[in-house]
């Protein structure tokens, strides 16, 4: 079995967290990875939600960095 690429690991982490966002009417998707910085896009109820910044840093970024420690930051694309 081959090793997962850096991008595959990030995608897997996002897929693990999406059901929690979808349960509240939101969602997110991977936009890009530059160096070790991950850019996501919020969708649905997450767009414009006052709690999105906390969800991003305390939820999504924490989860991704726990599984892929090389990630330096996770940011949301500005709409």
PyMOL commands that set and color helices and strands:
alter all, ss='L'
color gray80, all
select helices_A, chain A and resi 6-23+52-67
alter helices_A, ss='H'
color red, helices_A
select strands_A, chain A and resi 26-34+37-44+73-76
alter strands_A, ss='S'
color yellow, strands_A
deselect
rebuild
show_as cartoon
